[in-house]
Amino acid sequence: MASLTKKRNKLMQSHGFELHRETGKHLVWRDTSGHQLSTSKTPSDRHSFNQIERDIRRLLNHTY
């Protein structure tokens, strides 16, 4: 099984997010539409991947 870090990076790229910057303990991701999402550099627990998926879903379903 791939590490959570590799799994997170693959997930973010599959949704069109690219790493924008690394600050302190977080990674800031941005997609071509300008959506921005921050994730922790290291997973806090086994649910962190599911929480990232949830955040992506909520961000991309948001209508302006």
VENKANOR-V496896 format. One record per run of one state. SS is the DSSP state (~ for helix, > for strand, _ for the rest). FROM is the first residue (numbers start at 1). TO is the last residue. If there is no record, write none. Layout:
((SS | FROM | TO) (SS | FROM | TO))
This chain:
((_ | 1 | 3) (~ | 4 | 14) (_ | 15 | 16) (> | 17 | 23) (_ | 24 | 25) (> | 26 | 31) (_ | 32 | 35) (> | 36 | 40) (_ | 41 | 47) (~ | 48 | 61) (_ | 62 | 64))
